[in-house]
Amino acid sequence: MRFVSRWGRFGVQIRPLVLEAYATGMTRTTQEPVYCMFHEGKLLPHERELAMEHWTWNGFYQEQDEVTQVAPDYRIGVYDSVEDQVAHGWPDETRLEVERALIDHADRYTDILVVPSQFATPPWPRYDEYTGSPSALARKLVDEGHDLELTIGYEREHQNRPKVIEALEAALVGEPEREEEVVG
C-alpha cells in the first residue's frame, strides 16, 4: 500500500523502542521499533495529481530565468509498505500493523494521504506479450500516441522490467534511442 506526504522527508513512529533496564547497567530490547520514513522521488503521476489536489505549498523555487516555477514534486514524500516490508524483513503482520496505523493517521490528520489502489490498464490488450526490444517498444508507443507516463506506471506495477522502464523514460524526455536485446 502506498502513501504520500506533504513533506519529502516525513516520518511516523508506529511502534516505539522498549528497553528493559537491569541493575547492572545492561539493557535488553523487549520491543523493536518500527518507523515509516517517507522519501522524495518514486512519485507516480496519479500520486502527484492526488497531492496537488489536496495540498498547496507556499513559495516555489524558480528556474534560472527567475520566472518559471519549479514543480513541488521535491516536497512530496512517498512511502510504500510493501517495499519497506522487503527492505526490513518484516512479517505480514508488521506490514498490516503499519498500514493500519498510517490509515488511522491519514484519517485524523492532513499531512499524509492514502493512495487508492490503481489498476492501470495496458496501452493495448496484448502489451505484456510484446516480443520486440525495449527501444522498439518505446518507438511503437510514441508512434501510436500512447501516454508514456501511464505506460511507465503500468510497467512498474505489473512486469517492472528495468530496461523497458529505462527506454520508456528516455523516450519521455526525448533522449536518442539505443538498440538492446529482445524484451520477451
Summary of the structure (lengths in Angstrom):
residues: 184
radius of gyration: 20.9
end to end distance: 28.6
largest distance: 73.3
contacts: 464
relative contact order: 0.15
helix: 40%
strand: 17%
